[in-house]
Amino acid sequence: MKSLVWVPVGIVLAAVAAAGVLRGITGASHAREVMTAAAIAVVAAELSLVPLVLTRQAGQIAVTQAALGGTLILLFLMISVGAAAYTMRLVDNRQLFMFLLMGFYWISLVFTVIAMIKAVRRAHPEPKPSAAGAQAKGAP
């Protein structure tokens, strides 16, 4: 799947832009905070695409459910790993880290949802039930 490559590339480009903006505003790049938040976002985004990889040949309904599960995985991983990094004091400026983590969550959500929409559109449509099979036996 191409999205396994494009999602991390988009997040890394956003991280480079965030480091540049931070250097322009504060005078320091805050590389540790940016890299930690970006790494968490990349890992969470890649793991959120695993259900789509597992349902490559499935029907549209199964791929849609896998996409929903993937967005939940992304949210859970970003919150839990971000909270662990915050609690363990892996970064110096924890308030900036949380701000960056929230930004990277939204950026990764946009990229993963675009990949998921493409996967749902490419999936095989489910067959429609026949009109004869939909009626109950003995119905007029």
Stockholm file with secondary structure:
# STOCKHOLM 1.0

chainA/1-140         MKSLVWVPVGIVLAAVAAAGVLRGITGASHAREVMTAAAIAVVAAELSLVPLVLTRQAGQIAVTQAALGGTLILLFLMISVGAAAYTMRLVDNRQLFMFLLMGFYWISLVFTVIAMIKAVRRAHPEPKPSAAGAQAKGAP
#=GR chainA/1-140 SS CTHHHHHHHHHHHHHHHHHHHHHHHHSSCCHHHHHHHHHHHHHHHHHHTHHHHHTTTSBHHHHHHHHHHHHHHHHHHHHHHHHHHHHTTCSSCHHHHHHHHHHHHHHHHHHHHHHHHHHHHHSBCCCCCCHHHHSCTTCC
#=GC SS_cons         CTHHHHHHHHHHHHHHHHHHHHHHHHSSCCHHHHHHHHHHHHHHHHHHTHHHHHTTTSBHHHHHHHHHHHHHHHHHHHHHHHHHHHHTTCSSCHHHHHHHHHHHHHHHHHHHHHHHHHHHHHSBCCCCCCHHHHSCTTCC
//
